[in-house]
């Protein structure tokens, strides 16, 4: 598995695949062709189908500015490796093509190509949670200690920066009240939810606060604001909401929160390695389901849960999102995406409490539910995998 630094990327929404991933691909291709005079990119499959709502064209134009780039859309065609495929071309001053590159934005801002131009180094010695738990049991280590062992001590500095970015996205999202971009004209709710929760008591207050934090990040993402992929932009509100709630309400120190981030990153890494975090490949179960599992694992650790209880909470986080489709209305990362972040934050917290109340024993292993999620994603019809042509996206009409 790769470093969790590759999981937690700090960038601008609304989509890790469409804006961060495509932007990184554009930057890479430009650096490889410093003498080019003009450019083109053809977007295929899901990248083309929801590209305009996801601001893919705007992201690419910013990368290539002040140069001109021709953007071609092929929503009915798919390249072989992934639904989010694209082909970049570079031309000299005579209009002759000097380079082309087939590359895929595979989820969470990650890239994959067929030529080996993109190189990544695997640093983890295990690829599934069962083996990691067995290893940690023998050594008497926690999961965050396992992360440090594989990543090195500098991972804590990086995660500290990630935590600050997450807090900023919550604070920024709560302060803003304008309507989100796009023809849906969806109003922001985070500030209102935060105010109402502050005027409430007991469980209603707690639930409302978690909702407000998740909404804040998700609305920031939808407006093209700065967020952390956790594991994607579309699911970026779940983990920060749970961590921020624990930090504020229980006064847990930053060190403890950052260790939770490490454990959450490990969970997300395992899903990326063995399945997918791409809504275009496996539906929203891959994005929200993974985010829910990450947040549940982090919360369980922060609240004092054992490694087996952490695994149980993470398993529930994905299990109870199995089959969740990706059906963005109008191609925007707004409906149903924003609400799903809020609900998943609540579900993650409840999974953590449920696991801590148990002795950690359960029948379905985390690795088994990850495998099930991958199989479910492959069986899911294309219309329900971020193409914006099925589900809510098909039937929604402006009021």
Number of C-alpha atoms within 10 A of each C-alpha: 18 18 19 25 16 15 22 24 21 20 21 21 30 30 30 33 31 30 26 28 24 29 24 19 24 21 14 13 19 18 10 13 16 9 13 20 16 19 23 16 21 17 28 24 24 29 28 28 22 23 24 16 23 27 18 24 23 13 21 23 17 13 17 16 9 8 12 12 21 14 16 15 18 16 17 10 15 18 16 9 13 20 27 29 27 26 16 21 21 24 18 15 10 8 12 12 14 12 15 16 17 16 24 28 28 26 30 30 29 21 20 20 17 11 9 9 13 13 9 13 8 9 12 18 10 13 16 20 19 16 13 17 19 11 16 16 14 9 10 11 14 18 26 19 17 20 20 15 13 14 17 11 12 9 18 17 11 14 22 17 12 22 20 10 18 25 18 16 26 25 17 16 26 25 13 15 14 12 14 18 15 14 10 16 12 14 12 23 20 28 20 14 21 21 15 15 21 14 11 13 10 8 10 13 18 16 17 23 27 29 28 27 33 36 33 32 37 35 35 29 31 27 22 21 17 21 31 28 30 32 37 31 34 34 34 32 41 38 35 29 30 26 27 22 23 19 16 10 10 10 10 16 11 12 12 15 21 24 23 27 31 25 27 30 28 27 29 27 28 21 29 22 13 16 20 27 30 31 30 31 25 29 32 29 29 35 30 33 33 34 35 40 37 33 36 40 35 34 32 29 28 22 16 11 23 17 19 19 26 30 29 29 34 33 29 27 32 29 22 17 21 22 21 23 25 31 28 27 26 22 22 27 26 27 19 15 23 25 17 21 29 27 18 30 32 24 21 30 30 18 28 29 18 18 27 22 11 12 13 17 12 14 6 12 17 27 20 14 20 25 15 17 28 22 13 18 28 14 11 17 13 22 19 26 28 29 26 24 21 19 16 18 22 14 9 11 10 6 4
